[in-house]
Amino acid sequence: MNSLECKCGHINPVGTQLCESCGRPLTDDARNKPLADMRYEGSARRSQTYNKTIIDKVWNFFSSVKVGMWIIVAILVAAAIGTILPQVFYVPANNASEAAAYYERIYGTFGKIYNDLGLSDLYSSWWFQGLIGMLGISLIIASLDRVIPLYKSLKKQKVKRHQSFLQRQRLFSKAEGIQEDVLTPAEKKLKELKYNVRREDGAILAEKGRFSRWGPYINHIGLIIFLGGVMLRAIPGVYVDETMWLREGETLAVPGAAGYYLENNGFEFDVYDQEGANEVFSDAIERVGTIASNYQTNLTLFKGENEDIIGDPGELTEIDSGPTIVNKPFKFDSYNVYQVDFRLDELKAMTFQLQNKASEEQFGEFTIDLINPESEYDLGNGYRVELVNYYADFTGFEDGEPQSKSPIPNNPAFLIRMYTPEKPEPETSFVLIRETIEPFGENDFKLAFQSAETRDISGLTIRKDLTLPILMIGGLIFMIGVAQGSYWNHRRIWLQQTPTGDVLVAGHTNKNWNSVKKDLHFVTKDTRVPRPLDQQDPEADMNFDEGDETT
């Protein structure tokens, strides 16, 4: 059985509750209800009709509002879990191994488990993107399952409906023995209220605000576009949000921008002068100390000739140069380089002198680059220094072994072997700032600190977002749908007069029932036709203000 034939002769699809032509109830469930279910005009929905094939089952699963709500709950719970610890984007690490070490060092076992489960990069994970995709599929299928039959029903609706349809409307009244024409004055009044009026064969259908019924579906279209934009961010090159630390004089590849390199030509840091500052800043400087008035990094952008070869840029060609200032990014090729952080006076290099402890005789100086130290320094005449181990951020000893917290030279320490012609075996020293440890007994030679070279580091954020127009369009369409569905309502009024003098009046709206009640009161006022009563909520009629106001 692929169709349902109504007594009026109209052929309806299987699953239809109310005849598309006359409005008669076609199923026992519809007949037993005191009021007609007008949410989808009693039309046949695929999800309520077919459940045989795999496609039907998938369709029915995603068309369920309950399933959609559970998907939203799952997304919200997952998003909340992602806020327990900082995401990997905010972690000072250049690769996955450094990030894993950071989580374990800072947050212990919980941090290690959190990172191992992939929760540290939750919003880019395949399963979170999958939830977003499932929500998008749910919105598409749930919308199509409802909007197509609703559109067909409203488009095909007849002016004259069966009496059983009108009697099952929430607002309904019937008058008998009225021979004078009530349709013509009613039609005039309805047009005054800006209704779209259709009249045929002793019946009137007045309709207003049908477009508001499409508000939720336009809302869904906006959400689907927005979610599509979010998912596009997973495609490489579409969305970039990376952090890089660039030291003065250093040239590094731009993360997320293949083939581009940035050189730090110098960092500028300006502060407010207490003498020249106004009263507000003067008080603040007195309380806090130094207050930055501006900080910026002067950059030069290069393009490598070997764009596709990782680790070998080839010859670098200068493309552009300029500063990146707070809130004024340096721009190139859809990328924005933001100045977001800085570190002043990071140790760059330390200079030592090899000396005889007793005579303080000097045997040469050498400088250790704290970013890329050499393993050996030849001082000439048989004197040389070997750098056995380097601890950039020394924190102490653990089980007799020196420990370093990070690769940043915040507190450098060195395990040194000193080779001299006077000693057949090298002497060992553990050199720290302002302290030297001699682990194998007292040495004859020492390393005397001479000077340190510092430089500033710029914290830069590299951003590129090609999805922003999509997100803005989706958001705009979403808000249009919200306004369309919230501030207007779909009102319909049916009037039918039979040759015997019976007058039937019914009204329906998808929300704000007082609005259609006031319209009906205006139409039926000063006539013998009684105002329709609220069959669902009779008390609402008792409290209804029968003023002349219409909406």
C-alpha positions in Angstrom: 0.0 0.0 0.0 1.8 3.1 -1.3 -1.0 5.7 -0.8 -4.1 6.6 1.2 -7.2 7.6 -0.6 -9.5 10.1 1.2 -13.3 10.1 0.9 -12.9 13.3 -1.1 -11.0 11.3 -3.7 -7.6 12.8 -3.1 -4.6 10.4 -3.1 -2.3 11.0 -0.1 1.2 9.5 0.6 1.4 6.7 3.1 1.8 8.2 6.7 -0.4 11.2 6.1 -2.5 12.1 9.2 -4.8 14.7 7.6 -5.9 14.7 4.0 -3.9 17.2 2.0 -7.0 18.4 0.2 -9.9 18.5 2.6 -8.3 18.0 6.0 -10.2 14.8 7.0 -8.4 12.6 9.6 -7.0 9.5 7.8 -5.7 7.4 10.7 -7.3 6.1 13.9 -4.8 8.1 15.9 -5.8 11.3 14.1 -9.5 10.5 14.5 -9.2 9.9 18.2 -7.4 13.2 18.9 -9.8 16.0 20.0 -7.6 18.6 18.2 -5.7 18.2 14.9 -1.9 18.0 15.1 -1.0 21.0 13.0 2.8 21.0 13.6 3.5 19.6 10.1 -0.1 19.9 8.8 -0.6 16.2 9.3 1.7 15.4 6.4 3.7 12.2 5.9 7.2 12.4 7.2 9.7 9.9 5.9 11.1 9.1 9.3 7.6 8.2 10.6 6.8 6.1 7.5 9.7 3.9 6.4 11.9 1.7 8.5 13.1 -1.2 6.3 16.4 -0.5 4.6 19.7 0.7 6.2 19.2 4.1 4.6 15.8 4.3 6.3 17.3 3.4 9.7 20.2 6.0 9.3 17.7 8.6 8.2 15.4 7.9 11.1 18.3 8.0 13.6 19.5 11.4 12.5 16.0 12.9 12.0 15.3 12.4 15.7 15.4 15.6 17.7 16.4 13.6 20.8 19.4 12.2 19.0 20.4 15.7 17.9 20.1 16.9 21.5 22.4 14.1 22.8 25.0 15.0 20.1 24.9 18.5 21.4 25.3 17.3 25.0 28.3 15.1 23.9 29.9 18.1 22.2 29.4 20.3 25.2 30.8 17.7 27.6 33.9 17.1 25.3 34.4 20.9 25.0 34.3 21.2 28.8 36.9 18.4 29.2 39.1 20.3 26.8 39.3 23.2 29.3 40.5 21.2 32.2 44.2 21.7 31.2 45.6 24.1 28.6 45.4 23.0 25.1 48.7 22.2 23.3 48.5 25.5 21.5 49.1 27.4 24.7 52.0 25.1 25.8 55.6 26.3 25.4 56.7 23.5 23.2 57.9 23.2 19.6 56.9 19.6 19.0 54.9 16.7 20.3 57.6 15.2 22.5 58.3 18.5 24.2 54.5 18.9 24.7 54.3 15.5 26.3 57.2 16.2 28.6 55.6 19.5 29.6 52.3 17.9 30.5 54.0 15.2 32.6 56.4 17.6 34.3 53.8 20.3 35.2 50.7 18.2 35.8 52.1 14.8 36.7 50.5 11.5 35.9 47.1 13.2 35.2 48.8 15.4 32.7 50.5 12.5 31.0 47.2 10.6 30.7 45.4 13.7 29.5 48.0 14.2 26.7 48.2 10.5 25.8 44.4 10.4 25.3 44.7 13.3 22.9 42.7 15.6 25.1 45.5 18.2 24.9 44.5 18.8 21.2 40.9 17.9 21.6 39.3 20.4 19.3 41.4 19.2 16.3 40.9 15.5 17.1 39.1 13.3 14.6 36.4 12.2 17.0 35.5 15.8 18.0 35.4 16.8 14.4 33.3 13.7 13.9 30.8 14.9 16.5 30.6 18.3 14.7 30.0 16.4 11.5 27.2 14.3 13.1 25.5 17.4 14.4 25.6 18.9 10.9 24.1 15.6 9.4 21.5 15.6 12.1 20.5 19.2 11.3 20.3 18.5 7.5 18.3 15.3 7.8 16.0 16.6 10.6 15.3 19.7 8.6 14.6 17.9 5.3 12.4 15.4 7.1 10.1 18.2 8.2 10.4 21.1 5.9 9.7 19.2 2.6 6.3 17.8 3.7 5.4 21.1 5.5 6.2 23.1 2.3 4.1 20.7 0.2 1.2 20.8 2.6 1.1 24.6 2.8 1.5 25.0 -0.9 -1.3 22.5 -1.7 -3.8 23.7 1.1 -7.3 24.2 -0.2 -9.6 27.1 0.7 -12.5 24.9 1.5 -11.9 22.3 4.2 -14.0 19.5 5.6 -16.0 20.3 8.7 -14.1 17.7 10.8 -10.9 19.6 10.0 -12.3 22.9 11.2 -13.9 21.4 14.3 -10.4 20.0 15.3 -8.8 23.4 15.3 -8.0 24.9 18.7 -10.1 28.0 17.9 -13.5 27.1 16.5 -17.2 28.2 16.5 -20.3 27.4 14.6 -23.4 29.5 14.1 -26.7 28.3 12.5 -29.5 30.1 10.6 -27.5 33.0 9.3 -28.8 33.8 5.8 -27.1 37.1 5.2 -23.7 37.2 3.6 -21.0 37.2 6.3 -18.1 36.4 4.0 -17.9 39.7 2.2 -17.6 42.0 5.3 -15.2 39.4 6.9 -13.1 39.5 3.7 -12.9 43.3 3.9 -11.8 43.2 7.6 -9.2 40.5 7.0 -7.7 42.6 4.2 -7.5 45.5 6.6 -5.5 43.3 8.9 -3.1 42.6 6.0 -4.1 39.0 5.6 -3.7 37.3 2.2 -7.3 36.3 1.5 -8.5 33.6 -0.9 -12.2 33.0 -1.4 -14.0 30.3 -3.4 -17.2 28.3 -3.2 -18.5 29.9 0.0 -15.3 29.6 1.9 -12.5 32.0 2.9 -8.9 31.2 3.8 -7.0 34.1 5.3 -3.3 33.7 5.9 -0.6 35.9 7.3 3.1 35.4 8.2 3.6 32.1 6.5 7.3 33.0 6.0 7.8 32.7 9.8 7.3 28.9 9.5 10.6 28.7 7.7 12.5 30.5 10.4 13.8 27.4 12.2 14.9 25.9 8.9 16.8 29.0 7.9 18.2 28.9 11.4 19.4 25.3 10.6 20.9 26.4 7.3 23.0 29.0 9.1 24.1 26.5 11.6 25.1 24.0 8.9 27.1 26.6 7.1 28.8 27.6 10.4 29.6 24.0 11.2 30.9 23.5 7.7 33.3 26.4 8.2 34.4 25.0 11.5 35.2 21.6 9.9 37.0 23.2 7.0 39.6 24.4 9.6 40.9 20.8 9.7 42.1 21.1 6.1 45.8 22.1 6.1 46.3 25.7 4.9 42.7 26.8 5.5 43.2 27.7 9.1 46.5 28.5 10.8 46.9 29.6 14.4 50.5 28.9 15.5 53.0 30.4 17.9 56.6 31.0 17.4 59.4 32.5 19.6 61.9 34.5 17.5 65.1 35.7 19.0 66.8 38.9 17.8 69.0 38.1 14.8 67.4 34.8 14.3 65.7 33.6 11.1 63.1 30.8 11.4 60.5 29.1 9.2 57.0 30.4 9.7 54.9 27.6 11.2 51.9 26.8 9.0 53.2 28.9 6.1 55.4 26.6 4.0 58.3 28.3 2.3 58.2 31.5 4.3 60.8 32.6 6.8 60.9 35.5 9.3 64.0 37.3 10.6 63.9 39.3 13.8 65.8 42.5 13.1 65.3 43.9 16.6 62.8 44.2 19.4 61.7 47.6 20.7 60.3 48.1 24.2 59.2 51.5 25.3 57.8 52.5 28.7 55.9 55.5 30.1 58.1 58.1 31.6 56.9 59.0 35.1 57.8 62.6 34.7 56.1 63.1 31.4 53.1 60.9 32.2 49.7 62.3 33.2 48.4 61.9 36.8 46.7 58.6 36.1 49.8 56.9 34.6 52.0 58.6 37.1 50.1 57.0 40.0 50.1 53.6 38.2 53.9 53.8 37.5 54.5 54.6 41.2 52.4 51.5 42.2 53.5 49.0 39.6 56.9 50.3 38.4 57.4 49.9 34.6 54.4 50.2 32.3 54.9 49.4 28.6 53.8 52.1 26.2 54.7 50.1 23.1 56.5 46.9 22.1 57.1 45.7 18.6 59.3 43.5 16.5 60.9 44.6 13.3 60.7 41.7 10.8 62.0 40.8 7.4 60.0 38.2 5.4 61.9 35.8 3.1 60.7 33.2 0.6 62.8 30.0 0.2 63.5 28.7 -3.3 63.1 25.1 -2.2 59.5 25.4 -0.9 58.8 21.7 -1.1 62.1 20.4 0.5 61.8 20.3 4.3 64.9 21.5 6.1 66.6 23.0 3.0 65.1 26.3 2.1 67.8 27.1 -0.4 68.4 30.7 -1.2 66.2 33.1 0.7 64.7 36.0 -1.2 63.5 39.0 0.7 59.8 39.6 0.2 58.9 42.4 2.6 59.8 44.0 5.9 58.1 46.0 8.6 57.1 46.0 12.2 54.5 43.9 14.0 53.0 46.0 16.8 50.4 45.0 19.4 47.0 45.1 17.6 48.7 46.0 14.3 49.9 42.8 12.7 52.5 42.3 10.0 50.6 40.9 7.0 51.5 38.8 4.1 49.7 36.4 1.8 46.5 36.0 3.9 48.7 35.6 7.1 48.8 38.0 10.0 51.7 38.0 12.4 50.7 39.3 15.8 53.0 40.6 18.6 51.6 38.8 21.6 54.5 38.4 24.1 58.1 39.0 24.7 61.0 38.1 27.0 63.7 40.6 27.8 67.4 39.9 28.3 67.5 36.2 27.6 71.0 34.9 27.9 72.5 34.4 24.5 76.2 33.6 25.2 78.6 33.4 28.1 82.3 34.1 28.0 84.8 32.2 30.3 88.5 32.4 30.8 90.7 29.4 31.7 92.9 30.3 34.7 95.4 28.7 37.1 93.7 28.9 40.5 97.0 29.5 42.4 98.8 32.0 40.1 95.7 33.3 38.3 97.7 32.9 35.0 95.3 33.2 32.0 95.3 30.8 29.1 92.6 32.2 26.8 89.0 33.0 26.6 86.1 31.2 24.8 82.4 31.9 24.4 79.6 29.4 24.7 76.6 29.9 22.5 73.7 29.0 24.8 71.4 28.0 21.9 73.9 26.0 19.8 77.0 25.3 22.0 80.0 23.6 20.5 81.4 20.4 22.1 85.0 21.6 22.3 86.9 24.9 22.5 90.6 25.0 21.5 92.5 27.7 23.4 95.9 27.0 21.8 99.3 25.8 23.2 97.7 22.5 24.3 94.9 24.1 26.4 91.4 23.1 25.4 88.0 22.8 27.1 85.5 20.1 26.4 81.7 20.7 27.0 80.5 17.3 28.2 76.9 18.3 29.0 74.9 21.4 28.9 71.8 22.1 31.1 70.0 25.2 29.8 67.5 25.5 32.6 69.3 23.8 35.6 66.9 23.0 38.5 69.1 20.7 40.7 70.2 17.2 41.1 68.1 14.1 41.2 69.8 10.8 42.2 73.1 12.6 41.6 72.2 13.5 38.0 71.8 17.2 37.0 68.3 18.1 35.7 67.1 20.7 33.2 63.5 21.9 33.2 63.5 23.3 29.6 65.8 24.1 26.6 65.5 27.8 27.4 68.7 29.2 29.0 67.2 30.6 32.1 69.8 29.1 34.4 72.6 27.5 32.4 75.0 25.0 33.8 77.9 23.2 32.2 79.8 19.9 32.8 83.3 20.8 31.7 86.6 18.9 31.2 89.7 21.1 31.1 92.8 19.7 29.2 96.1 21.3 30.1 99.8 20.4 29.3 100.5 20.5 33.1 98.0 17.7 33.9 98.1 14.3 32.2 94.4 13.7 33.0 91.7 16.3 32.4 90.1 18.1 35.3 86.3 18.2 35.7 84.1 21.1 36.8 80.4 21.6 37.0 80.0 25.3 36.3 76.9 27.3 37.3 76.2 31.0 37.6 78.2 32.2 40.6 79.2 28.7 41.7 81.5 26.0 40.6 81.4 22.4 41.8 84.5 20.1 41.5 83.0 16.6 41.7 86.3 14.7 41.7 88.3 16.8 44.2 90.0 20.1 44.1 91.3 21.2 40.7 94.4 23.3 39.8 92.6 25.1 37.0 89.2 26.9 36.9 86.9 28.7 34.5 86.4 32.4 35.4 83.3 34.1 34.2 84.0 37.1 32.1 80.8 38.4 30.5 77.4 37.5 29.2 75.5 38.6 26.1 71.7 38.9 26.2 69.0 39.4 23.6 65.3 39.8 23.6 62.8 37.3 22.3 59.5 38.0 20.6 56.4 35.9 21.1 54.5 35.9 17.8 51.2 34.4 16.7 50.8 33.4 13.1 47.1 33.5 12.0 45.4 32.7 8.8 41.6 32.1 8.6 40.0 31.5 5.2 36.8 30.3 7.0 36.0 33.6 8.5 33.7 34.7 5.7 31.9 31.4 5.9 31.4 31.7 9.6 30.1 35.2 9.3 27.6 34.3 6.6 26.5 31.3 8.6 26.1 33.4 11.7 24.2 36.1 9.8 21.8 33.5 8.3 21.4 31.9 11.7 20.3 35.3 13.2 17.9 36.0 10.4 16.3 32.6 11.1 16.1 33.4 14.8 14.4 36.8 14.1 12.1 35.3 11.5 10.9 32.6 13.8 10.8 34.6 16.9 9.1 38.0 16.0 6.5 36.8 13.5 3.9 34.0 13.6 1.9 32.1 11.0 -1.9 32.9 11.4 -4.7 31.3 9.5 -8.4 32.0 9.7 -11.1 29.8 7.9 -14.7 31.0 7.3 -17.2 28.8 5.6 -20.9 29.6 5.0 -23.3 26.9 3.7 -26.5 27.4 1.7 -28.4 26.3 4.8 -27.1 29.2 6.8 -24.4 27.4 8.9 -21.3 29.5 9.4 -18.1 27.8 10.5 -15.1 29.8 11.9 -11.8 28.4 12.8 -8.3 29.9 13.6 -4.8 28.6 14.0 -1.4 29.9 14.7 2.0 28.4 15.4 2.5 30.6 18.5 1.1 33.7 20.2 -2.6 32.7 20.3 -3.8 36.0 21.6 -2.8 37.6 18.3 -5.1 35.5 16.2 -7.8 35.7 18.9 -7.8 39.5 18.6 -8.0 39.2 14.9 -11.0 36.9 15.1 -12.7 39.2 17.6 -12.2 42.1 15.1 -13.6 40.1 12.2 -16.6 38.7 14.1 -17.5 41.9 16.0 -20.9 43.4 15.2 -21.9 40.2 13.4 -24.1 37.3 14.3 -21.1 35.0 14.1 -19.8 34.1 17.6 -16.1 34.6 18.3 -14.3 31.2 18.2 -13.6 29.6 21.6 -10.3 28.1 22.7 -11.0 24.4 22.9 -7.7 23.6 24.5 -7.6 26.3 27.2 -11.1 27.6 27.9 -9.8 29.6 30.9 -7.7 31.6 28.5 -10.9 32.8 26.8 -12.2 34.0 30.2 -9.1 36.1 30.7 -8.9 37.3 27.1 -9.2 41.1 26.6 -11.9 41.7 24.0 -10.6 45.1 23.1 -10.4 46.4 19.6 -6.6 46.1 19.4 -5.3 43.9 16.6 -1.8 42.8 15.8 
